[in-house]
Amino acid sequence: MTVLDDIVAKTRARLREEALDIEDVRRSARERAAAKTPFAFRNALTRPGVNVIAEIKSASPSAGTIVADPDVESIAREYAAGGAAAISIVTETEFFRGSRTWIARAAGASGLPVVMKDFVVESSQIMSGIAAGADAILLLASLLDARAIFHFVALLEAHGCDALVEVHDEEELARAVEGGARIIGVNNRDLRDFRVDLGTSENLGARMPPDAIRVAESGIRTRADVDRLRAAGFHAFLVGESLLRQNDRAAAVRELAGE
């Protein structure tokens, strides 16, 4: 069993144990969506220049503890001060030690759109994410077939939210495209063995539809990395660990953006 398999198994078990009032969640999601600017995430990613999606997470299976008990509001304000286009919140509770409550906290502190990153296998997770304030939600093509991607993208768009559909290889990219993904992220880290290769973005970027919004994820540490991936046609850059470990996170975001 890979780490990804373990995470998904634990996620499914946790979902079975949750006592959700799904009608209450749906009502909260509708109310939250009605009060928000629709499709704020995709609009942020298509601004001129370098669009950094700055991530907040406490830990990861590959890195261990990154920021124990992070001050979400403080970090979010630093990212906004540095010119980040959006914020990514990792909400998985066991392996990444995240929380959905961080979504509203980060959005309120920064004024930026927030994408929720979790291991989505059920529509209830999407509705809970929207209700928690997410402007977009990550969908892993490694976990979903094209039909499920299509369904989840439609569910999000019905609430004025975006799907960031993440791929690792050509087969997953084909599923994302068939599922109607408008924003496609390439994770340069293989979650099966944690190897990182920016060439993954270059390879898959060349195979994306021309109208797709392209997001490069993982392994981005320097402005040279950003320039390399911009040359491959990427519009936005999701960066987590390398920003979180900086003493001056605002300056680190500005450096990546070339400002």
C-alpha positions as CSV (number, residue, x, y, z in Angstrom):
1,M,0.0,0.0,0.0
2,T,1.4,3.4,-1.0
3,V,1.1,6.5,1.2
4,L,-1.7,7.8,-1.1
5,D,-3.6,4.6,-0.7
6,D,-3.3,4.9,3.1
7,I,-4.5,8.5,3.0
8,V,-7.5,7.6,0.9
9,A,-8.4,4.6,3.1
10,K,-8.3,6.8,6.2
11,T,-10.3,9.5,4.5
12,R,-13.1,7.0,3.5
13,A,-13.1,5.7,7.0
14,R,-13.4,9.2,8.5
15,L,-16.3,10.0,6.1
16,R,-18.2,6.9,7.2
17,E,-17.8,8.0,10.8
18,E,-18.9,11.6,10.3
19,A,-22.4,12.4,11.4
20,L,-23.1,15.1,8.8
21,D,-26.5,16.7,8.4
22,I,-26.2,16.9,4.6
23,E,-29.2,19.1,4.2
24,D,-27.7,21.6,6.6
25,V,-24.4,21.4,4.8
26,R,-26.1,22.1,1.5
27,R,-28.0,25.0,2.9
28,S,-24.8,26.5,4.3
29,A,-23.0,26.0,1.0
30,R,-25.8,27.8,-0.9
31,E,-25.7,30.7,1.6
32,R,-21.9,30.9,1.5
33,A,-21.9,30.8,-2.3
34,A,-24.5,33.6,-2.6
35,A,-22.4,35.9,-0.5
36,K,-19.1,35.4,-2.5
37,T,-17.7,36.7,-5.7
38,P,-18.2,33.9,-8.2
39,F,-15.2,32.2,-9.7
40,A,-12.8,34.4,-7.8
41,F,-10.1,31.8,-7.9
42,R,-9.9,31.4,-11.7
43,N,-10.0,35.2,-12.1
44,A,-7.0,35.5,-9.7
45,L,-5.0,33.0,-11.7
46,T,-5.4,34.9,-15.0
47,R,-4.0,38.2,-13.8
48,P,-1.0,39.6,-15.7
49,G,2.3,38.5,-14.3
50,V,3.3,35.7,-12.0
51,N,0.4,34.4,-9.9
52,V,1.6,32.6,-6.8
53,I,-0.8,30.3,-4.9
54,A,0.8,30.3,-1.5
55,E,0.0,27.3,0.7
56,I,-0.6,26.9,4.4
57,K,-0.1,23.4,5.8
58,S,1.2,22.1,9.1
59,A,2.9,18.9,7.9
60,S,3.2,16.4,5.0
61,P,4.2,12.8,4.7
62,S,7.3,13.7,2.8
63,A,8.5,16.6,5.0
64,G,7.1,15.8,8.4
65,T,6.3,18.8,10.5
66,I,6.6,22.1,8.6
67,V,4.9,24.6,10.9
68,A,3.5,23.2,14.1
69,D,0.1,24.8,15.0
70,P,0.4,27.5,12.3
71,D,-0.9,31.0,12.9
72,V,-3.1,30.9,9.9
73,E,-4.1,34.6,10.0
74,S,-0.6,35.8,10.3
75,I,0.7,33.6,7.5
76,A,-2.2,34.6,5.2
77,R,-1.5,38.3,5.8
78,E,2.1,37.8,5.0
79,Y,1.2,36.1,1.7
80,A,-1.2,38.8,0.8
81,A,1.4,41.5,1.6
82,G,3.9,39.7,-0.7
83,G,1.4,39.8,-3.6
84,A,0.1,36.3,-3.7
85,A,-2.8,35.7,-6.0
86,A,-4.5,33.1,-3.9
87,I,-4.0,30.9,-0.9
88,S,-4.1,27.1,-0.7
89,I,-5.2,25.4,2.5
90,V,-4.4,21.8,3.1
91,T,-7.4,20.5,5.2
92,E,-6.6,16.8,5.5
93,T,-6.5,16.2,9.3
94,E,-4.3,13.1,9.9
95,F,-1.4,13.1,7.5
96,F,-1.2,16.9,6.9
97,R,-2.7,18.0,10.3
98,G,-5.0,20.6,8.6
99,S,-8.5,21.8,9.3
100,R,-11.4,23.2,7.2
101,T,-11.7,26.0,9.8
102,W,-8.5,27.4,8.4
103,I,-10.3,28.3,5.1
104,A,-12.4,31.1,6.5
105,R,-9.6,32.3,8.8
106,A,-7.2,32.7,5.8
107,A,-9.7,34.3,3.6
108,G,-10.8,36.8,6.3
109,A,-7.2,37.7,7.1
110,S,-6.0,38.1,3.5
111,G,-8.9,39.0,1.3
112,L,-7.6,36.4,-1.2
113,P,-9.5,33.5,-2.8
114,V,-8.8,30.2,-1.1
115,V,-8.5,26.7,-2.7
116,M,-9.1,23.8,-0.4
117,K,-6.7,20.8,-0.8
118,D,-7.9,17.5,0.4
119,F,-8.4,14.0,-0.9
120,V,-11.9,14.3,-2.4
121,V,-13.8,11.1,-3.0
122,E,-17.4,12.1,-2.2
123,S,-19.6,15.0,-3.0
124,S,-20.2,15.7,0.7
125,Q,-16.6,16.8,1.0
126,I,-17.2,19.4,-1.8
127,M,-20.3,20.7,-0.1
128,S,-18.5,20.9,3.2
129,G,-15.7,22.8,1.6
130,I,-18.0,25.3,0.0
131,A,-19.8,25.8,3.3
132,A,-16.5,26.4,4.9
133,G,-15.7,29.2,2.5
134,A,-13.6,27.7,-0.2
135,D,-13.5,29.5,-3.6
136,A,-12.0,26.4,-5.2
137,I,-11.4,22.7,-4.3
138,L,-8.7,20.4,-5.5
139,L,-9.7,17.2,-7.3
140,L,-7.1,14.5,-7.8
141,A,-7.5,12.8,-11.1
142,S,-5.6,9.9,-9.6
143,L,-8.6,9.1,-7.5
144,L,-11.4,10.0,-9.9
145,D,-12.6,8.8,-13.3
146,A,-13.7,11.3,-15.9
147,R,-17.4,10.9,-15.0
148,A,-16.7,11.8,-11.3
149,I,-14.5,14.7,-12.3
150,F,-17.3,16.0,-14.6
151,H,-19.9,15.7,-11.8
152,F,-17.7,17.4,-9.2
153,V,-16.7,20.2,-11.6
154,A,-20.4,20.8,-12.3
155,L,-21.3,20.8,-8.6
156,L,-18.6,23.4,-7.8
157,E,-19.5,25.6,-10.8
158,A,-23.2,25.6,-9.8
159,H,-22.0,27.3,-6.6
160,G,-19.7,29.8,-8.3
161,C,-16.6,27.8,-7.3
162,D,-13.8,26.4,-9.3
163,A,-12.2,23.0,-9.5
164,L,-8.4,22.7,-9.6
165,V,-7.9,19.2,-11.2
166,E,-4.5,17.8,-10.4
167,V,-2.7,15.4,-12.6
168,H,0.6,13.5,-12.5
169,D,0.7,11.7,-15.9
170,E,-0.8,11.6,-19.4
171,E,-3.5,9.1,-18.4
172,E,-4.7,11.4,-15.6
173,L,-4.5,14.4,-17.9
174,A,-6.8,12.6,-20.4
175,R,-9.3,12.0,-17.6
176,A,-9.2,15.6,-16.5
177,V,-9.8,16.9,-20.0
178,E,-12.6,14.4,-20.6
179,G,-14.1,15.5,-17.3
180,G,-14.2,19.2,-18.4
181,A,-11.5,20.6,-16.2
182,R,-10.9,24.3,-16.8
183,I,-8.0,24.6,-14.4
184,I,-5.4,21.9,-14.5
185,G,-2.6,21.5,-12.0
186,V,0.4,19.4,-12.6
187,N,1.9,18.0,-9.4
188,N,5.6,17.6,-9.9
189,R,5.8,15.3,-6.8
190,D,4.8,11.7,-7.3
191,L,2.8,10.9,-4.2
192,R,3.8,7.3,-4.5
193,D,7.5,7.8,-3.9
194,F,7.8,11.6,-3.4
195,R,10.2,12.2,-6.2
196,V,10.0,15.7,-7.7
197,D,10.7,16.6,-11.3
198,L,9.7,19.9,-12.9
199,G,9.9,18.2,-16.2
200,T,6.5,16.6,-15.4
201,S,4.9,20.1,-15.8
202,E,6.8,20.7,-19.0
203,N,5.8,17.4,-20.5
204,L,2.1,17.5,-19.5
205,G,1.8,21.3,-20.2
206,A,2.6,20.7,-23.8
207,R,-0.4,18.2,-24.0
208,M,-3.0,20.5,-22.4
209,P,-5.9,22.1,-24.3
210,P,-4.8,25.7,-25.2
211,D,-7.6,27.3,-23.2
212,A,-6.8,25.5,-19.9
213,I,-5.5,27.5,-17.0
214,R,-2.3,25.8,-16.1
215,V,-1.0,25.5,-12.5
216,A,2.4,24.1,-11.7
217,E,2.6,22.5,-8.2
218,S,5.4,21.2,-6.0
219,G,9.2,21.6,-6.3
220,I,9.1,25.3,-7.0
221,R,11.7,27.1,-4.9
222,T,13.3,29.9,-6.9
223,R,12.5,32.5,-9.5
224,A,14.4,30.4,-12.0
225,D,12.0,27.6,-11.4
226,V,9.1,30.0,-12.1
227,D,10.7,31.3,-15.3
228,R,11.3,27.8,-16.5
229,L,7.6,26.8,-16.0
230,R,6.3,30.1,-17.4
231,A,8.2,29.3,-20.6
232,A,6.2,26.0,-20.7
233,G,3.0,28.0,-20.6
234,F,2.0,27.9,-17.0
235,H,-0.1,30.7,-15.5
236,A,0.1,30.1,-11.8
237,F,2.5,28.4,-9.3
238,L,1.4,26.6,-6.1
239,V,4.2,26.9,-3.5
240,G,4.0,25.6,0.0
241,E,7.0,24.2,2.0
242,S,9.6,26.6,0.6
243,L,7.5,29.6,1.5
244,L,6.4,28.3,4.9
245,R,10.0,27.8,6.0
246,Q,11.0,31.4,5.3
247,N,11.5,34.0,8.1
248,D,10.0,36.7,5.8
249,R,7.3,35.0,3.8
250,A,6.1,38.3,2.2
251,A,9.6,38.9,0.7
252,A,9.7,35.2,-0.4
253,V,6.5,35.6,-2.4
254,R,7.7,38.9,-3.9
255,E,11.0,37.2,-5.0
256,L,9.1,34.4,-6.7
257,A,6.9,36.9,-8.5
258,G,9.9,39.0,-9.5
259,E,8.7,42.1,-7.7
